[in-house]
Amino acid sequence: MQVNLHSNEGNQFTNYSTNSVTINQVEYSTNLLVTPNAIKPVSISFISELTDTLLDEILSHKPDIIIFGTGSSIKYPERNILIKLQQLRIGFEVMPVAALCRTFNYLIGEGRNVVGVVLF
């Protein structure tokens, strides 16, 4: 499905399917960390594998909000990760990848510093 864009700045999802996303017209079929200015592969396959090390990498981008896209259904990270984000007052959402794509574009269109973690 094609995604509508808000502005032309930063990384934006332009398409998505069940096993890939397209960002700025480049298709990716691996798990990713996406910020308005960076696209990086992530070494985890499931949200339950999210470690403090990867969380620290995510936090190094100084996000206003973190969006976890967990395939076609919602799966939450371990409780200790959620508690840490709450203590740091970092907003987070967990949603299917399709919703992540639309939400990410909307938030960067508002000028928000969002980090998306895409897990197929």
N, C-alpha and C positions, 0 to 999 in steps of 0.2 A: 504494500500500500504506500502511496505517496503521502508525504507530510508537507503541510503548508508552512512557509517560512515567515518569520516576523521581520527580520532585518538581514543584512548581508554580512554582518560582523561575526567572527568566530566560527567555531565548528558547529555545524548544524546537521541534524539528521534529515536526509532528503528522501529516504525510503527504508522500509523494513519488511522482513518476512519472518517465518518461524526459525530460520537458522542463519540469518545475516542481517546486517544493518548497512545502510549507505550513508556516509558522512561526507559532505561536500563532493558528491558524485563519485566517491571511492567506496567500493564494497568491502566489508569486513565480515568474516565468518568465525572469528575467534573472540574470546571473552576480552573485554576492553575496559579501560578507565578513560573517560572522556571528560575534558574540561573545555571551557570556551577556547583555549589556546593549545591544547595538547591532546594527543591520542596515544595511549600506551597499552600494550597487551598486559593482562593480569594472569598470574600463575594459578589461579584457583578455578575450579569448575563448578563448585556449588557454594552458595552463600554461607553454609555451615562451616566452610573452610576459611572464612575470613579471619585473619590473625591480627594481632596488635601491630605487627610489622607492616602489613598492607594498609591497615587503618592509619598508621602514622604517615605512610606515603600519601594517602588520600588527604589527610589533614594538612600536609605540607603545601597543598594548593590553596589553603585558607578559604574553604568553601562557606558560603552562607547556608547551603543545604546540600545534602548528599542524597542522590536517588539511586536505589538499588533496583535494577531490572532483573527479575529472576525467571526467565523463560516465559511460559504462557500462564503460569500460576504464581501466586504470592508465597514466598518462603522467606522467613525472617532469619537474620544472623543470630548468633549465640547471645544469650542474655547479657553477658559481660560487655559485649560490644555496644549494645543498645544503652546500657547504663553509662558507659564512658561517654557516648555521644550526648546523652542527656546532661551529664555533669559538665561537659564542655559547652553546653547550650548551642550545639550544632543541630539544626533541623535535619531530619531524614525521613524518607518515605520509601516504602517497598511496594513495587508494582510490577505487572508484566512488562516485558520489553517494549511492546507496542505503546503502552502508556508512557513509559520512560521517554521514548523518542519525542512524543508530542509535548510532554511536560518540560523536557530539557530545552526544546526550541522556544517555548513560551517564556521560560525563566530567563534565558540569555537575551531574549528580545526585550525584557524588562531591565537588562543590565545587571542581573544577579550573577554572582560567582557560584555556579553550580558544578558539582562533580557527579557524573553518571557512571555507575558500574554496571556494565552489560554482561549478563551471564546467560548463555543459551541453555 
